[in-house]
Amino acid sequence: MTEEAKKEEIDMEYRMLGNTGLKVSTLSFGFWATYGVKEGVDRCVSVLRICRKAGINFFDNAEAYGKENGDAETIMGQAIKRLQKEDAKLWRRSDIVITTKLFWGPGGGQNEKGLSRKHVIEGMNGSLKRLQLDYVDVVFCHRPDPLTPTEEIVRAFTNLIRKGKAFYWGTSEWTAQQITEAYWIAKMEGLIAPVVEQPQYNLFERENIEKNYLRLFNAPYKIGTTIWSPLKSGILTGKYNTEVPDGSRMAQKGYEWLAKRWDEQKAKQIPIVEKLMNLAKDKLDTSITCLAIAWCIKNKNVSTVLLGATKEHQIEENLKALAIAKKLTPDIMKEIDEITGTKPTLPGHYGRFLENKTDPL
């Protein structure tokens, strides 16, 4: 594909990250199960170069990512330093958004995981060192911590922001109740509230974004979302329909849980994937990959969709979803719902309110 063709196809959209002044690209790039697991710095540089030239400005990581926890952050830090030397203007720090997540620390010891004040501060210091940064733009609680009081968590992340090590903080895979608890503790105690959640969202995983979090997208919370696994760990590419390919995510050591889950779900999901592949080809002349990503983009409660490509051709294919999203008519969206059968059922009065835009009371 020529540079002219790429430029013609890619029209990046930007959205506000929840109730903040931070503007993020609708498509972003994440490091889960990619660099530090399958590929190294050279390939990372090549793929990130394509991302940035396409307008992607949001790059996501975590202390737990990589074969050895922290490897992905190290590779990301090295790659961005190289890219900044290559094109300082395009990669200026003030124009890109870098995030990381804390919970599972590299050491694996009793106090090197979770969201205690101790681990949050020490974990942040370790992440910044590996990333070769003075600060990240957003730091996430990678999972809820049932052992640490919520007030301690809120105070720890408030401390990171006040120390200049992050600008915002958020959560990942927290329940709506846990997020609202943290929000109101922050408001009552003069602390800083979370502004963004990072949940899984795709054609097979819809409950949180489309049902459980609905109240959080409105005042006073106005939570942003950085959704992960839009392709359901590759299932929504169709590559697992016949076998688990060598070198794929499910074939990697440490990801056996994905393969086990797929064994339990494939009898139901493969027929759905095949129907979606036909719809993508017949009605949109595109791949199921682009269709699945474009479908996520259509939800305006999604701030940004995290991509996880490890090859240049994969990221180029993913970027085409921006154009496909504009072709997803209400009729096509309805047909997708009918094929998947995964659209959440809302409580009667609330469902009618959303449909008719009338007061449910």
Summary of the structure (lengths in Angstrom):
residues: 361
radius of gyration: 20.1
end to end distance: 54.8
largest distance: 58.9
contacts: 1213
relative contact order: 0.13
helix: 47%
strand: 14%
